[in-house]
Amino acid sequence: MNWSRFFAMGGFAVYVWSAYGFAAVVLTLNVVIPLRQRKTILKRISRFLRFDQGDQS
Protein backbone atom coordinates (compact mmCIF):
# COMPACT_ATOMS: atom_id res chain seq x y z
CA MET A 1 0.00 0.00 0.00
CA ASN A 2 1.32 3.43 -0.95
CA TRP A 3 0.82 5.60 2.15
CA SER A 4 1.39 8.91 0.39
CA ARG A 5 -1.45 8.11 -2.04
CA PHE A 6 -3.63 7.06 0.89
CA PHE A 7 -3.06 10.31 2.77
CA ALA A 8 -3.53 12.37 -0.41
CA MET A 9 -6.99 10.78 -0.84
CA GLY A 10 -6.99 11.18 -4.60
CA GLY A 11 -6.60 14.95 -4.41
CA PHE A 12 -9.36 15.41 -1.83
CA ALA A 13 -7.12 15.21 1.24
CA VAL A 14 -7.96 18.68 2.56
CA TYR A 15 -11.69 18.00 2.43
CA VAL A 16 -11.47 14.46 3.80
CA TRP A 17 -9.08 15.18 6.67
CA SER A 18 -10.88 18.38 7.67
CA ALA A 19 -14.14 16.40 7.76
CA TYR A 20 -12.49 13.82 10.03
CA GLY A 21 -11.17 16.60 12.24
CA PHE A 22 -14.55 18.32 12.45
CA ALA A 23 -16.25 15.03 13.31
CA ALA A 24 -13.69 14.37 16.05
CA VAL A 25 -14.30 17.83 17.55
CA VAL A 26 -18.08 17.35 17.50
CA LEU A 27 -17.85 13.90 19.09
CA THR A 28 -15.54 15.25 21.79
CA LEU A 29 -17.89 18.13 22.54
CA ASN A 30 -20.81 15.67 22.75
CA VAL A 31 -19.03 14.11 25.72
CA VAL A 32 -17.46 17.16 27.37
CA ILE A 33 -20.41 19.59 27.36
CA PRO A 34 -22.90 17.30 29.16
CA LEU A 35 -20.28 16.38 31.76
CA ARG A 36 -19.62 20.05 32.49
CA GLN A 37 -23.35 20.79 32.63
CA ARG A 38 -23.89 17.88 35.02
CA LYS A 39 -21.21 19.24 37.34
CA THR A 40 -22.80 22.71 37.31
CA ILE A 41 -26.29 21.33 37.91
CA LEU A 42 -25.13 19.18 40.83
CA LYS A 43 -23.47 22.23 42.42
CA ARG A 44 -26.67 24.26 42.01
CA ILE A 45 -28.79 21.49 43.53
CA SER A 46 -26.38 21.14 46.45
CA ARG A 47 -26.45 24.90 47.06
CA PHE A 48 -30.25 24.93 46.85
CA LEU A 49 -30.63 22.06 49.29
CA ARG A 50 -28.23 23.67 51.79
CA PHE A 51 -30.13 26.96 51.51
CA ASP A 52 -33.49 25.19 51.82
CA GLN A 53 -32.42 23.28 54.95
CA GLY A 54 -31.08 26.43 56.57
CA ASP A 55 -34.30 28.28 55.83
CA GLN A 56 -36.48 25.75 57.71
CA SER A 57 -34.42 25.78 60.94
Buried (B, 14 or more C-beta within 10 A) or exposed (E): EEEEEEEEEEEEEEEBEEEEEEEEEEEEEEEEEEEEEEEEEEEEEEEEEEEEEEEEE
